[in-house]
Amino acid sequence: MRLHNHPQIAALFAAMLVLPAPTLAADTTIPGRLRMAPESGEQADLKACLNTAAEAATAEGLEGFLDCFTRASNTKIRKQAALRFVQHAVTMELLDTHVIKLTGNSGQAAVHYRLALSDNQYDVVSLVALKRENGYWRIQSERVQSYEYQSPRSCSPSRYACIGGTCRIQ
């Protein structure tokens, strides 16, 4: 099963993101040991952008949701996002994020989130690109790496490897 075969969820995948995690740094007191470094101001700004997008999606606040995207991506997803908010009860749970790159006006994060569209639930892992636009971080794009479909009635053991009520799709 490929994401492009599910247009009802493809538009929302573009913005359902999770919070960036603090970066890791070497602990100088114990050789080979890692410790968590404090979150930078830039990471906190990214966190605020991603948090706002998830909250707006759960509230089905179209304008607030779209405000978290660059102007170019906002234009591309407006119609489909509006339709999803009308067609489904949308909830979004942020699970995990790791900042991969953060330089100047661009950033990238690996994210894991749970998205529910009415009775259908998905656990999604993706790469998210962010861009600073007019002084604020905005979501530029998302590339879904994998997702698990959590609705057992739609799982077909003949097509997918199902364990319990979960279809793992990669």
Phi and psi in radians as a Rosetta constraint file:
Dihedral C 1 N 2 CA 2 C 2 CIRCULARHARMONIC -1.905 0.35
Dihedral N 2 CA 2 C 2 N 3 CIRCULARHARMONIC 2.633 0.35
Dihedral C 2 N 3 CA 3 C 3 CIRCULARHARMONIC -1.023 0.35
Dihedral N 3 CA 3 C 3 N 4 CIRCULARHARMONIC -0.687 0.35
Dihedral C 3 N 4 CA 4 C 4 CIRCULARHARMONIC -1.143 0.35
Dihedral N 4 CA 4 C 4 N 5 CIRCULARHARMONIC -0.242 0.35
Dihedral C 4 N 5 CA 5 C 5 CIRCULARHARMONIC -1.434 0.35
Dihedral N 5 CA 5 C 5 N 6 CIRCULARHARMONIC -0.050 0.35
Dihedral C 5 N 6 CA 6 C 6 CIRCULARHARMONIC -2.156 0.35
Dihedral N 6 CA 6 C 6 N 7 CIRCULARHARMONIC 1.274 0.35
Dihedral C 6 N 7 CA 7 C 7 CIRCULARHARMONIC -1.110 0.35
Dihedral N 7 CA 7 C 7 N 8 CIRCULARHARMONIC -0.419 0.35
Dihedral C 7 N 8 CA 8 C 8 CIRCULARHARMONIC -1.166 0.35
Dihedral N 8 CA 8 C 8 N 9 CIRCULARHARMONIC -0.391 0.35
Dihedral C 8 N 9 CA 9 C 9 CIRCULARHARMONIC -1.900 0.35
Dihedral N 9 CA 9 C 9 N 10 CIRCULARHARMONIC -0.310 0.35
Dihedral C 9 N 10 CA 10 C 10 CIRCULARHARMONIC -1.013 0.35
Dihedral N 10 CA 10 C 10 N 11 CIRCULARHARMONIC -0.730 0.35
Dihedral C 10 N 11 CA 11 C 11 CIRCULARHARMONIC -1.146 0.35
Dihedral N 11 CA 11 C 11 N 12 CIRCULARHARMONIC -0.687 0.35
Dihedral C 11 N 12 CA 12 C 12 CIRCULARHARMONIC -1.311 0.35
Dihedral N 12 CA 12 C 12 N 13 CIRCULARHARMONIC -0.462 0.35
Dihedral C 12 N 13 CA 13 C 13 CIRCULARHARMONIC -1.049 0.35
Dihedral N 13 CA 13 C 13 N 14 CIRCULARHARMONIC -0.455 0.35
Dihedral C 13 N 14 CA 14 C 14 CIRCULARHARMONIC -1.094 0.35
Dihedral N 14 CA 14 C 14 N 15 CIRCULARHARMONIC -0.333 0.35
Dihedral C 14 N 15 CA 15 C 15 CIRCULARHARMONIC -2.357 0.35
Dihedral N 15 CA 15 C 15 N 16 CIRCULARHARMONIC -0.043 0.35
Dihedral C 15 N 16 CA 16 C 16 CIRCULARHARMONIC -1.446 0.35
Dihedral N 16 CA 16 C 16 N 17 CIRCULARHARMONIC 1.678 0.35
Dihedral C 16 N 17 CA 17 C 17 CIRCULARHARMONIC -2.159 0.35
Dihedral N 17 CA 17 C 17 N 18 CIRCULARHARMONIC 2.978 0.35
Dihedral C 17 N 18 CA 18 C 18 CIRCULARHARMONIC -2.109 0.35
Dihedral N 18 CA 18 C 18 N 19 CIRCULARHARMONIC 2.989 0.35
Dihedral C 18 N 19 CA 19 C 19 CIRCULARHARMONIC -1.299 0.35
Dihedral N 19 CA 19 C 19 N 20 CIRCULARHARMONIC 2.495 0.35
Dihedral C 19 N 20 CA 20 C 20 CIRCULARHARMONIC -1.238 0.35
Dihedral N 20 CA 20 C 20 N 21 CIRCULARHARMONIC 2.459 0.35
Dihedral C 20 N 21 CA 21 C 21 CIRCULARHARMONIC -1.537 0.35
Dihedral N 21 CA 21 C 21 N 22 CIRCULARHARMONIC 2.719 0.35
Dihedral C 21 N 22 CA 22 C 22 CIRCULARHARMONIC -1.096 0.35
Dihedral N 22 CA 22 C 22 N 23 CIRCULARHARMONIC 2.679 0.35
Dihedral C 22 N 23 CA 23 C 23 CIRCULARHARMONIC -1.348 0.35
Dihedral N 23 CA 23 C 23 N 24 CIRCULARHARMONIC 2.777 0.35
Dihedral C 23 N 24 CA 24 C 24 CIRCULARHARMONIC -1.715 0.35
Dihedral N 24 CA 24 C 24 N 25 CIRCULARHARMONIC 2.519 0.35
Dihedral C 24 N 25 CA 25 C 25 CIRCULARHARMONIC -2.399 0.35
Dihedral N 25 CA 25 C 25 N 26 CIRCULARHARMONIC 2.670 0.35
Dihedral C 25 N 26 CA 26 C 26 CIRCULARHARMONIC -1.232 0.35
Dihedral N 26 CA 26 C 26 N 27 CIRCULARHARMONIC 2.362 0.35
Dihedral C 26 N 27 CA 27 C 27 CIRCULARHARMONIC -1.456 0.35
Dihedral N 27 CA 27 C 27 N 28 CIRCULARHARMONIC 2.115 0.35
Dihedral C 27 N 28 CA 28 C 28 CIRCULARHARMONIC -1.350 0.35
Dihedral N 28 CA 28 C 28 N 29 CIRCULARHARMONIC -0.267 0.35
Dihedral C 28 N 29 CA 29 C 29 CIRCULARHARMONIC -1.435 0.35
Dihedral N 29 CA 29 C 29 N 30 CIRCULARHARMONIC -0.491 0.35
Dihedral C 29 N 30 CA 30 C 30 CIRCULARHARMONIC -2.212 0.35
Dihedral N 30 CA 30 C 30 N 31 CIRCULARHARMONIC 1.946 0.35
Dihedral C 30 N 31 CA 31 C 31 CIRCULARHARMONIC -0.999 0.35
Dihedral N 31 CA 31 C 31 N 32 CIRCULARHARMONIC 2.379 0.35
Dihedral C 31 N 32 CA 32 C 32 CIRCULARHARMONIC 1.362 0.35
Dihedral N 32 CA 32 C 32 N 33 CIRCULARHARMONIC 0.002 0.35
Dihedral C 32 N 33 CA 33 C 33 CIRCULARHARMONIC -1.714 0.35
Dihedral N 33 CA 33 C 33 N 34 CIRCULARHARMONIC 2.380 0.35
Dihedral C 33 N 34 CA 34 C 34 CIRCULARHARMONIC -1.748 0.35
Dihedral N 34 CA 34 C 34 N 35 CIRCULARHARMONIC 2.591 0.35
Dihedral C 34 N 35 CA 35 C 35 CIRCULARHARMONIC -2.320 0.35
Dihedral N 35 CA 35 C 35 N 36 CIRCULARHARMONIC 2.797 0.35
Dihedral C 35 N 36 CA 36 C 36 CIRCULARHARMONIC -1.402 0.35
Dihedral N 36 CA 36 C 36 N 37 CIRCULARHARMONIC 2.229 0.35
Dihedral C 36 N 37 CA 37 C 37 CIRCULARHARMONIC -1.542 0.35
Dihedral N 37 CA 37 C 37 N 38 CIRCULARHARMONIC 2.636 0.35
Dihedral C 37 N 38 CA 38 C 38 CIRCULARHARMONIC -1.095 0.35
Dihedral N 38 CA 38 C 38 N 39 CIRCULARHARMONIC 2.618 0.35
Dihedral C 38 N 39 CA 39 C 39 CIRCULARHARMONIC -1.188 0.35
Dihedral N 39 CA 39 C 39 N 40 CIRCULARHARMONIC 2.357 0.35
Dihedral C 39 N 40 CA 40 C 40 CIRCULARHARMONIC -1.371 0.35
Dihedral N 40 CA 40 C 40 N 41 CIRCULARHARMONIC 2.901 0.35
Dihedral C 40 N 41 CA 41 C 41 CIRCULARHARMONIC -1.072 0.35
Dihedral N 41 CA 41 C 41 N 42 CIRCULARHARMONIC -0.651 0.35
Dihedral C 41 N 42 CA 42 C 42 CIRCULARHARMONIC -1.126 0.35
Dihedral N 42 CA 42 C 42 N 43 CIRCULARHARMONIC -0.736 0.35
Dihedral C 42 N 43 CA 43 C 43 CIRCULARHARMONIC -1.119 0.35
Dihedral N 43 CA 43 C 43 N 44 CIRCULARHARMONIC -0.667 0.35
Dihedral C 43 N 44 CA 44 C 44 CIRCULARHARMONIC -1.109 0.35
Dihedral N 44 CA 44 C 44 N 45 CIRCULARHARMONIC -0.669 0.35
Dihedral C 44 N 45 CA 45 C 45 CIRCULARHARMONIC -1.149 0.35
Dihedral N 45 CA 45 C 45 N 46 CIRCULARHARMONIC -0.744 0.35
Dihedral C 45 N 46 CA 46 C 46 CIRCULARHARMONIC -1.062 0.35
Dihedral N 46 CA 46 C 46 N 47 CIRCULARHARMONIC -0.744 0.35
Dihedral C 46 N 47 CA 47 C 47 CIRCULARHARMONIC -1.029 0.35
Dihedral N 47 CA 47 C 47 N 48 CIRCULARHARMONIC -0.749 0.35
Dihedral C 47 N 48 CA 48 C 48 CIRCULARHARMONIC -1.109 0.35
Dihedral N 48 CA 48 C 48 N 49 CIRCULARHARMONIC -0.730 0.35
Dihedral C 48 N 49 CA 49 C 49 CIRCULARHARMONIC -1.090 0.35
Dihedral N 49 CA 49 C 49 N 50 CIRCULARHARMONIC -0.851 0.35
Dihedral C 49 N 50 CA 50 C 50 CIRCULARHARMONIC -1.166 0.35
Dihedral N 50 CA 50 C 50 N 51 CIRCULARHARMONIC -0.676 0.35
Dihedral C 50 N 51 CA 51 C 51 CIRCULARHARMONIC -1.085 0.35
Dihedral N 51 CA 51 C 51 N 52 CIRCULARHARMONIC -0.782 0.35
Dihedral C 51 N 52 CA 52 C 52 CIRCULARHARMONIC -1.088 0.35
Dihedral N 52 CA 52 C 52 N 53 CIRCULARHARMONIC -0.712 0.35
Dihedral C 52 N 53 CA 53 C 53 CIRCULARHARMONIC -1.081 0.35
Dihedral N 53 CA 53 C 53 N 54 CIRCULARHARMONIC -0.784 0.35
Dihedral C 53 N 54 CA 54 C 54 CIRCULARHARMONIC -1.143 0.35
Dihedral N 54 CA 54 C 54 N 55 CIRCULARHARMONIC -0.753 0.35
Dihedral C 54 N 55 CA 55 C 55 CIRCULARHARMONIC -1.121 0.35
Dihedral N 55 CA 55 C 55 N 56 CIRCULARHARMONIC -0.740 0.35
Dihedral C 55 N 56 CA 56 C 56 CIRCULARHARMONIC -1.152 0.35
Dihedral N 56 CA 56 C 56 N 57 CIRCULARHARMONIC -0.660 0.35
Dihedral C 56 N 57 CA 57 C 57 CIRCULARHARMONIC -1.115 0.35
Dihedral N 57 CA 57 C 57 N 58 CIRCULARHARMONIC -0.779 0.35
Dihedral C 57 N 58 CA 58 C 58 CIRCULARHARMONIC -1.123 0.35
Dihedral N 58 CA 58 C 58 N 59 CIRCULARHARMONIC -0.645 0.35
Dihedral C 58 N 59 CA 59 C 59 CIRCULARHARMONIC -1.397 0.35
Dihedral N 59 CA 59 C 59 N 60 CIRCULARHARMONIC -0.087 0.35
Dihedral C 59 N 60 CA 60 C 60 CIRCULARHARMONIC 0.956 0.35
Dihedral N 60 CA 60 C 60 N 61 CIRCULARHARMONIC 0.667 0.35
Dihedral C 60 N 61 CA 61 C 61 CIRCULARHARMONIC -1.598 0.35
Dihedral N 61 CA 61 C 61 N 62 CIRCULARHARMONIC 1.655 0.35
Dihedral C 61 N 62 CA 62 C 62 CIRCULARHARMONIC -0.981 0.35
Dihedral N 62 CA 62 C 62 N 63 CIRCULARHARMONIC -0.878 0.35
Dihedral C 62 N 63 CA 63 C 63 CIRCULARHARMONIC -1.145 0.35
Dihedral N 63 CA 63 C 63 N 64 CIRCULARHARMONIC -0.709 0.35
Dihedral C 63 N 64 CA 64 C 64 CIRCULARHARMONIC -1.141 0.35
Dihedral N 64 CA 64 C 64 N 65 CIRCULARHARMONIC -0.680 0.35
Dihedral C 64 N 65 CA 65 C 65 CIRCULARHARMONIC -1.105 0.35
Dihedral N 65 CA 65 C 65 N 66 CIRCULARHARMONIC -0.882 0.35
Dihedral C 65 N 66 CA 66 C 66 CIRCULARHARMONIC -1.166 0.35
Dihedral N 66 CA 66 C 66 N 67 CIRCULARHARMONIC -0.483 0.35
Dihedral C 66 N 67 CA 67 C 67 CIRCULARHARMONIC -1.146 0.35
Dihedral N 67 CA 67 C 67 N 68 CIRCULARHARMONIC -0.276 0.35
Dihedral C 67 N 68 CA 68 C 68 CIRCULARHARMONIC -1.485 0.35
Dihedral N 68 CA 68 C 68 N 69 CIRCULARHARMONIC -0.001 0.35
Dihedral C 68 N 69 CA 69 C 69 CIRCULARHARMONIC -1.957 0.35
Dihedral N 69 CA 69 C 69 N 70 CIRCULARHARMONIC 2.732 0.35
Dihedral C 69 N 70 CA 70 C 70 CIRCULARHARMONIC -1.099 0.35
Dihedral N 70 CA 70 C 70 N 71 CIRCULARHARMONIC 2.792 0.35
Dihedral C 70 N 71 CA 71 C 71 CIRCULARHARMONIC -0.998 0.35
Dihedral N 71 CA 71 C 71 N 72 CIRCULARHARMONIC -0.739 0.35
Dihedral C 71 N 72 CA 72 C 72 CIRCULARHARMONIC -1.098 0.35
Dihedral N 72 CA 72 C 72 N 73 CIRCULARHARMONIC -0.783 0.35
Dihedral C 72 N 73 CA 73 C 73 CIRCULARHARMONIC -1.298 0.35
Dihedral N 73 CA 73 C 73 N 74 CIRCULARHARMONIC -0.560 0.35
Dihedral C 73 N 74 CA 74 C 74 CIRCULARHARMONIC -0.988 0.35
Dihedral N 74 CA 74 C 74 N 75 CIRCULARHARMONIC -0.808 0.35
Dihedral C 74 N 75 CA 75 C 75 CIRCULARHARMONIC -1.069 0.35
Dihedral N 75 CA 75 C 75 N 76 CIRCULARHARMONIC -0.686 0.35
Dihedral C 75 N 76 CA 76 C 76 CIRCULARHARMONIC -1.218 0.35
Dihedral N 76 CA 76 C 76 N 77 CIRCULARHARMONIC -0.589 0.35
Dihedral C 76 N 77 CA 77 C 77 CIRCULARHARMONIC -1.815 0.35
Dihedral N 77 CA 77 C 77 N 78 CIRCULARHARMONIC -0.120 0.35
Dihedral C 77 N 78 CA 78 C 78 CIRCULARHARMONIC -0.919 0.35
Dihedral N 78 CA 78 C 78 N 79 CIRCULARHARMONIC -0.935 0.35
Dihedral C 78 N 79 CA 79 C 79 CIRCULARHARMONIC -1.109 0.35
Dihedral N 79 CA 79 C 79 N 80 CIRCULARHARMONIC -0.838 0.35
Dihedral C 79 N 80 CA 80 C 80 CIRCULARHARMONIC -1.178 0.35
Dihedral N 80 CA 80 C 80 N 81 CIRCULARHARMONIC -0.682 0.35
Dihedral C 80 N 81 CA 81 C 81 CIRCULARHARMONIC -1.095 0.35
Dihedral N 81 CA 81 C 81 N 82 CIRCULARHARMONIC -0.760 0.35
Dihedral C 81 N 82 CA 82 C 82 CIRCULARHARMONIC -1.043 0.35
Dihedral N 82 CA 82 C 82 N 83 CIRCULARHARMONIC -0.758 0.35
Dihedral C 82 N 83 CA 83 C 83 CIRCULARHARMONIC -1.102 0.35
Dihedral N 83 CA 83 C 83 N 84 CIRCULARHARMONIC -0.719 0.35
Dihedral C 83 N 84 CA 84 C 84 CIRCULARHARMONIC -1.117 0.35
Dihedral N 84 CA 84 C 84 N 85 CIRCULARHARMONIC -0.703 0.35
Dihedral C 84 N 85 CA 85 C 85 CIRCULARHARMONIC -1.147 0.35
Dihedral N 85 CA 85 C 85 N 86 CIRCULARHARMONIC -0.540 0.35
Dihedral C 85 N 86 CA 86 C 86 CIRCULARHARMONIC -1.387 0.35
Dihedral N 86 CA 86 C 86 N 87 CIRCULARHARMONIC -0.656 0.35
Dihedral C 86 N 87 CA 87 C 87 CIRCULARHARMONIC -1.393 0.35
Dihedral N 87 CA 87 C 87 N 88 CIRCULARHARMONIC -0.471 0.35
Dihedral C 87 N 88 CA 88 C 88 CIRCULARHARMONIC -2.309 0.35
Dihedral N 88 CA 88 C 88 N 89 CIRCULARHARMONIC 2.706 0.35
Dihedral C 88 N 89 CA 89 C 89 CIRCULARHARMONIC -1.463 0.35
Dihedral N 89 CA 89 C 89 N 90 CIRCULARHARMONIC 2.068 0.35
Dihedral C 89 N 90 CA 90 C 90 CIRCULARHARMONIC -1.858 0.35
Dihedral N 90 CA 90 C 90 N 91 CIRCULARHARMONIC 2.279 0.35
Dihedral C 90 N 91 CA 91 C 91 CIRCULARHARMONIC -2.332 0.35
Dihedral N 91 CA 91 C 91 N 92 CIRCULARHARMONIC 2.638 0.35
Dihedral C 91 N 92 CA 92 C 92 CIRCULARHARMONIC -2.424 0.35
Dihedral N 92 CA 92 C 92 N 93 CIRCULARHARMONIC 2.222 0.35
Dihedral C 92 N 93 CA 93 C 93 CIRCULARHARMONIC -2.092 0.35
Dihedral N 93 CA 93 C 93 N 94 CIRCULARHARMONIC 2.138 0.35
Dihedral C 93 N 94 CA 94 C 94 CIRCULARHARMONIC -1.425 0.35
Dihedral N 94 CA 94 C 94 N 95 CIRCULARHARMONIC 2.254 0.35
Dihedral C 94 N 95 CA 95 C 95 CIRCULARHARMONIC -1.948 0.35
Dihedral N 95 CA 95 C 95 N 96 CIRCULARHARMONIC -0.877 0.35
Dihedral C 95 N 96 CA 96 C 96 CIRCULARHARMONIC -2.816 0.35
Dihedral N 96 CA 96 C 96 N 97 CIRCULARHARMONIC 2.556 0.35
Dihedral C 96 N 97 CA 97 C 97 CIRCULARHARMONIC -2.559 0.35
Dihedral N 97 CA 97 C 97 N 98 CIRCULARHARMONIC 2.499 0.35
Dihedral C 97 N 98 CA 98 C 98 CIRCULARHARMONIC -2.272 0.35
Dihedral N 98 CA 98 C 98 N 99 CIRCULARHARMONIC 2.114 0.35
Dihedral C 98 N 99 CA 99 C 99 CIRCULARHARMONIC -1.269 0.35
Dihedral N 99 CA 99 C 99 N 100 CIRCULARHARMONIC 2.178 0.35
Dihedral C 99 N 100 CA 100 C 100 CIRCULARHARMONIC -1.650 0.35
Dihedral N 100 CA 100 C 100 N 101 CIRCULARHARMONIC -0.747 0.35
Dihedral C 100 N 101 CA 101 C 101 CIRCULARHARMONIC -2.506 0.35
Dihedral N 101 CA 101 C 101 N 102 CIRCULARHARMONIC 2.427 0.35
Dihedral C 101 N 102 CA 102 C 102 CIRCULARHARMONIC -2.631 0.35
Dihedral N 102 CA 102 C 102 N 103 CIRCULARHARMONIC 1.697 0.35
Dihedral C 102 N 103 CA 103 C 103 CIRCULARHARMONIC -2.408 0.35
Dihedral N 103 CA 103 C 103 N 104 CIRCULARHARMONIC 2.269 0.35
Dihedral C 103 N 104 CA 104 C 104 CIRCULARHARMONIC 0.900 0.35
Dihedral N 104 CA 104 C 104 N 105 CIRCULARHARMONIC -1.978 0.35
Dihedral C 104 N 105 CA 105 C 105 CIRCULARHARMONIC -1.822 0.35
Dihedral N 105 CA 105 C 105 N 106 CIRCULARHARMONIC 0.292 0.35
Dihedral C 105 N 106 CA 106 C 106 CIRCULARHARMONIC -2.412 0.35
Dihedral N 106 CA 106 C 106 N 107 CIRCULARHARMONIC 2.695 0.35
Dihedral C 106 N 107 CA 107 C 107 CIRCULARHARMONIC -2.654 0.35
Dihedral N 107 CA 107 C 107 N 108 CIRCULARHARMONIC 2.813 0.35
Dihedral C 107 N 108 CA 108 C 108 CIRCULARHARMONIC -2.503 0.35
Dihedral N 108 CA 108 C 108 N 109 CIRCULARHARMONIC 2.460 0.35
Dihedral C 108 N 109 CA 109 C 109 CIRCULARHARMONIC -2.407 0.35
Dihedral N 109 CA 109 C 109 N 110 CIRCULARHARMONIC 2.537 0.35
Dihedral C 109 N 110 CA 110 C 110 CIRCULARHARMONIC -1.609 0.35
Dihedral N 110 CA 110 C 110 N 111 CIRCULARHARMONIC 2.230 0.35
Dihedral C 110 N 111 CA 111 C 111 CIRCULARHARMONIC -2.251 0.35
Dihedral N 111 CA 111 C 111 N 112 CIRCULARHARMONIC 2.675 0.35
Dihedral C 111 N 112 CA 112 C 112 CIRCULARHARMONIC -2.353 0.35
Dihedral N 112 CA 112 C 112 N 113 CIRCULARHARMONIC 2.160 0.35
Dihedral C 112 N 113 CA 113 C 113 CIRCULARHARMONIC -2.504 0.35
Dihedral N 113 CA 113 C 113 N 114 CIRCULARHARMONIC 2.827 0.35
Dihedral C 113 N 114 CA 114 C 114 CIRCULARHARMONIC -1.956 0.35
Dihedral N 114 CA 114 C 114 N 115 CIRCULARHARMONIC 2.194 0.35
Dihedral C 114 N 115 CA 115 C 115 CIRCULARHARMONIC -2.083 0.35
Dihedral N 115 CA 115 C 115 N 116 CIRCULARHARMONIC 2.258 0.35
Dihedral C 115 N 116 CA 116 C 116 CIRCULARHARMONIC -2.056 0.35
Dihedral N 116 CA 116 C 116 N 117 CIRCULARHARMONIC 2.217 0.35
Dihedral C 116 N 117 CA 117 C 117 CIRCULARHARMONIC -2.057 0.35
Dihedral N 117 CA 117 C 117 N 118 CIRCULARHARMONIC 1.824 0.35
Dihedral C 117 N 118 CA 118 C 118 CIRCULARHARMONIC 0.969 0.35
Dihedral N 118 CA 118 C 118 N 119 CIRCULARHARMONIC -2.124 0.35
Dihedral C 118 N 119 CA 119 C 119 CIRCULARHARMONIC -1.551 0.35
Dihedral N 119 CA 119 C 119 N 120 CIRCULARHARMONIC -0.042 0.35
Dihedral C 119 N 120 CA 120 C 120 CIRCULARHARMONIC -1.708 0.35
Dihedral N 120 CA 120 C 120 N 121 CIRCULARHARMONIC 2.313 0.35
Dihedral C 120 N 121 CA 121 C 121 CIRCULARHARMONIC -2.175 0.35
Dihedral N 121 CA 121 C 121 N 122 CIRCULARHARMONIC 2.459 0.35
Dihedral C 121 N 122 CA 122 C 122 CIRCULARHARMONIC -2.315 0.35
Dihedral N 122 CA 122 C 122 N 123 CIRCULARHARMONIC 2.383 0.35
Dihedral C 122 N 123 CA 123 C 123 CIRCULARHARMONIC -1.778 0.35
Dihedral N 123 CA 123 C 123 N 124 CIRCULARHARMONIC 2.138 0.35
Dihedral C 123 N 124 CA 124 C 124 CIRCULARHARMONIC -2.072 0.35
Dihedral N 124 CA 124 C 124 N 125 CIRCULARHARMONIC 2.409 0.35
Dihedral C 124 N 125 CA 125 C 125 CIRCULARHARMONIC -2.106 0.35
Dihedral N 125 CA 125 C 125 N 126 CIRCULARHARMONIC 2.243 0.35
Dihedral C 125 N 126 CA 126 C 126 CIRCULARHARMONIC -2.638 0.35
Dihedral N 126 CA 126 C 126 N 127 CIRCULARHARMONIC 2.932 0.35
Dihedral C 126 N 127 CA 127 C 127 CIRCULARHARMONIC -1.846 0.35
Dihedral N 127 CA 127 C 127 N 128 CIRCULARHARMONIC 2.244 0.35
Dihedral C 127 N 128 CA 128 C 128 CIRCULARHARMONIC -2.059 0.35
Dihedral N 128 CA 128 C 128 N 129 CIRCULARHARMONIC 2.243 0.35
Dihedral C 128 N 129 CA 129 C 129 CIRCULARHARMONIC -1.742 0.35
Dihedral N 129 CA 129 C 129 N 130 CIRCULARHARMONIC 2.356 0.35
Dihedral C 129 N 130 CA 130 C 130 CIRCULARHARMONIC -2.146 0.35
Dihedral N 130 CA 130 C 130 N 131 CIRCULARHARMONIC 2.675 0.35
Dihedral C 130 N 131 CA 131 C 131 CIRCULARHARMONIC -2.423 0.35
Dihedral N 131 CA 131 C 131 N 132 CIRCULARHARMONIC 2.472 0.35
Dihedral C 131 N 132 CA 132 C 132 CIRCULARHARMONIC -1.443 0.35
Dihedral N 132 CA 132 C 132 N 133 CIRCULARHARMONIC 2.169 0.35
Dihedral C 132 N 133 CA 133 C 133 CIRCULARHARMONIC -2.303 0.35
Dihedral N 133 CA 133 C 133 N 134 CIRCULARHARMONIC 2.108 0.35
Dihedral C 133 N 134 CA 134 C 134 CIRCULARHARMONIC 0.938 0.35
Dihedral N 134 CA 134 C 134 N 135 CIRCULARHARMONIC 0.677 0.35
Dihedral C 134 N 135 CA 135 C 135 CIRCULARHARMONIC 1.488 0.35
Dihedral N 135 CA 135 C 135 N 136 CIRCULARHARMONIC -0.033 0.35
Dihedral C 135 N 136 CA 136 C 136 CIRCULARHARMONIC -2.144 0.35
Dihedral N 136 CA 136 C 136 N 137 CIRCULARHARMONIC 2.537 0.35
Dihedral C 136 N 137 CA 137 C 137 CIRCULARHARMONIC -1.285 0.35
Dihedral N 137 CA 137 C 137 N 138 CIRCULARHARMONIC 2.365 0.35
Dihedral C 137 N 138 CA 138 C 138 CIRCULARHARMONIC -2.342 0.35
Dihedral N 138 CA 138 C 138 N 139 CIRCULARHARMONIC 2.622 0.35
Dihedral C 138 N 139 CA 139 C 139 CIRCULARHARMONIC -1.352 0.35
Dihedral N 139 CA 139 C 139 N 140 CIRCULARHARMONIC 2.202 0.35
Dihedral C 139 N 140 CA 140 C 140 CIRCULARHARMONIC -1.695 0.35
Dihedral N 140 CA 140 C 140 N 141 CIRCULARHARMONIC -0.763 0.35
Dihedral C 140 N 141 CA 141 C 141 CIRCULARHARMONIC -2.838 0.35
Dihedral N 141 CA 141 C 141 N 142 CIRCULARHARMONIC 2.891 0.35
Dihedral C 141 N 142 CA 142 C 142 CIRCULARHARMONIC -2.421 0.35
Dihedral N 142 CA 142 C 142 N 143 CIRCULARHARMONIC 2.389 0.35
Dihedral C 142 N 143 CA 143 C 143 CIRCULARHARMONIC -2.105 0.35
Dihedral N 143 CA 143 C 143 N 144 CIRCULARHARMONIC 1.852 0.35
Dihedral C 143 N 144 CA 144 C 144 CIRCULARHARMONIC -1.213 0.35
Dihedral N 144 CA 144 C 144 N 145 CIRCULARHARMONIC 2.238 0.35
Dihedral C 144 N 145 CA 145 C 145 CIRCULARHARMONIC -1.637 0.35
Dihedral N 145 CA 145 C 145 N 146 CIRCULARHARMONIC -0.695 0.35
Dihedral C 145 N 146 CA 146 C 146 CIRCULARHARMONIC -2.875 0.35
Dihedral N 146 CA 146 C 146 N 147 CIRCULARHARMONIC 2.820 0.35
Dihedral C 146 N 147 CA 147 C 147 CIRCULARHARMONIC -2.664 0.35
Dihedral N 147 CA 147 C 147 N 148 CIRCULARHARMONIC 2.681 0.35
Dihedral C 147 N 148 CA 148 C 148 CIRCULARHARMONIC -1.960 0.35
Dihedral N 148 CA 148 C 148 N 149 CIRCULARHARMONIC 2.240 0.35
Dihedral C 148 N 149 CA 149 C 149 CIRCULARHARMONIC -1.575 0.35
Dihedral N 149 CA 149 C 149 N 150 CIRCULARHARMONIC 2.109 0.35
Dihedral C 149 N 150 CA 150 C 150 CIRCULARHARMONIC -1.725 0.35
Dihedral N 150 CA 150 C 150 N 151 CIRCULARHARMONIC 0.174 0.35
Dihedral C 150 N 151 CA 151 C 151 CIRCULARHARMONIC -1.729 0.35
Dihedral N 151 CA 151 C 151 N 152 CIRCULARHARMONIC 1.794 0.35
Dihedral C 151 N 152 CA 152 C 152 CIRCULARHARMONIC -1.084 0.35
Dihedral N 152 CA 152 C 152 N 153 CIRCULARHARMONIC -0.524 0.35
Dihedral C 152 N 153 CA 153 C 153 CIRCULARHARMONIC -1.165 0.35
Dihedral N 153 CA 153 C 153 N 154 CIRCULARHARMONIC -0.322 0.35
Dihedral C 153 N 154 CA 154 C 154 CIRCULARHARMONIC -1.727 0.35
Dihedral N 154 CA 154 C 154 N 155 CIRCULARHARMONIC -0.024 0.35
Dihedral C 154 N 155 CA 155 C 155 CIRCULARHARMONIC -1.389 0.35
Dihedral N 155 CA 155 C 155 N 156 CIRCULARHARMONIC 2.228 0.35
Dihedral C 155 N 156 CA 156 C 156 CIRCULARHARMONIC -1.955 0.35
Dihedral N 156 CA 156 C 156 N 157 CIRCULARHARMONIC 1.840 0.35
Dihedral C 156 N 157 CA 157 C 157 CIRCULARHARMONIC -1.020 0.35
Dihedral N 157 CA 157 C 157 N 158 CIRCULARHARMONIC -0.430 0.35
Dihedral C 157 N 158 CA 158 C 158 CIRCULARHARMONIC -1.253 0.35
Dihedral N 158 CA 158 C 158 N 159 CIRCULARHARMONIC -0.425 0.35
Dihedral C 158 N 159 CA 159 C 159 CIRCULARHARMONIC -1.829 0.35
Dihedral N 159 CA 159 C 159 N 160 CIRCULARHARMONIC -0.515 0.35
Dihedral C 159 N 160 CA 160 C 160 CIRCULARHARMONIC -2.291 0.35
Dihedral N 160 CA 160 C 160 N 161 CIRCULARHARMONIC 2.711 0.35
Dihedral C 160 N 161 CA 161 C 161 CIRCULARHARMONIC -1.419 0.35
Dihedral N 161 CA 161 C 161 N 162 CIRCULARHARMONIC 1.795 0.35
Dihedral C 161 N 162 CA 162 C 162 CIRCULARHARMONIC -1.754 0.35
Dihedral N 162 CA 162 C 162 N 163 CIRCULARHARMONIC 2.325 0.35
Dihedral C 162 N 163 CA 163 C 163 CIRCULARHARMONIC -2.163 0.35
Dihedral N 163 CA 163 C 163 N 164 CIRCULARHARMONIC 2.005 0.35
Dihedral C 163 N 164 CA 164 C 164 CIRCULARHARMONIC 1.098 0.35
Dihedral N 164 CA 164 C 164 N 165 CIRCULARHARMONIC -2.243 0.35
Dihedral C 164 N 165 CA 165 C 165 CIRCULARHARMONIC -1.746 0.35
Dihedral N 165 CA 165 C 165 N 166 CIRCULARHARMONIC 0.290 0.35
Dihedral C 165 N 166 CA 166 C 166 CIRCULARHARMONIC -1.980 0.35
Dihedral N 166 CA 166 C 166 N 167 CIRCULARHARMONIC 2.241 0.35
Dihedral C 166 N 167 CA 167 C 167 CIRCULARHARMONIC -1.744 0.35
Dihedral N 167 CA 167 C 167 N 168 CIRCULARHARMONIC 2.142 0.35
Dihedral C 167 N 168 CA 168 C 168 CIRCULARHARMONIC -1.619 0.35
Dihedral N 168 CA 168 C 168 N 169 CIRCULARHARMONIC 2.121 0.35
Dihedral C 168 N 169 CA 169 C 169 CIRCULARHARMONIC -2.140 0.35
Dihedral N 169 CA 169 C 169 N 170 CIRCULARHARMONIC 2.154 0.35
